[in-house]
């Protein structure tokens, strides 16, 4: 069984759920420093809801993938369930 890969399912609280913010011009904010420059644009966000929603998504997320909560400056919140871990990993312009 040379091609056998052992599968280990992470506990729900260790599964990856990223929270990203997107400006109206399409810019995705990466990292705390970028977010802090624009924090005033997201004062409408209910942080308690985001925390509860993140915990719910952790239960739904597959161990080998991640989920993403995307908070738009326009007042919309979307989520992407079970996407590749490389999605939204880093700022493409910094490569």
N, C-alpha and C positions, 0 to 999 in steps of 0.2 A: 504494500500500500504506500508507494512512494508519493502519491499525490494527495494523501490524506491530510487534511488540515483540521486540527482540533478546534472546535467551536466553543467559545465561552460567552455566555450571556451576562453582560454587566448588570449589576443591580440598578434599578430605575433611577436612583439619585446620582448615579455616576455617568449617565448617558448625556450626550452633548446637545444642548439647545443654545444657539447663538441669538443674541438680540442685536439687530442692526437698525440704524436710522437712515432714512433717505430724504434728501432735500428735494425741493420742487424742480431744481435744475438737473436732477438725475444723479447727483453725487451721493455715493454711499459713504457714510462716516465710519472710519476704521479706527478703533482705539479710543481710549478715554480722552486723550488730548484733543482729538478732532471733535468729539461729542461736546466737550466742555465749551468749545468756541461757539456752539450753536444751541446750547441747552435751552435758551429762551424760546426757541421755536417749537419746543415740545412740552411746554408747561401743561397742555391739555391732557397729557397721558396720565391715566390712573395707575400709579405704580403698584398698588395692591393687586389690581387686576392682572398686570403683567407678571407679577411674581406667581400668582395662582395659575395663570395660563401656562407659564414656563414649567411649573411642576406637573401639570396635566400632560403637557407635551413630552416631558421626560418619560412618562409611563408609556406613551405611544411610539416612542422613537426606538428603532432597531439599534442594537449595540454597535454594529459596524458602520452605521450611518450617523447623520445628525439632523436636527430640525432647526429651522430659522424663523424667528419672529421679526418681521420687517415693519417698522413703524415709519410711516410717511409723514412728512411735514404737513401734508394736506388734511390730516386727520383720519387717515385710514390705517388700519392694522391688518396685515395679512400674515399667514404662516405657510411655511413650506415643510412638509413632513417627510422625513426619511430621504434626504438628499445626500449626495456625496460630501464627504468631509472637506473636500477641497473648495466647495462653493463658498464664495465670500470669505475666503481664508485671509487674503491680504489685499492691500491696495494695488490694483494692477499697474498703476503708474509708478510704483516704487520698485519694479522689477528691473 
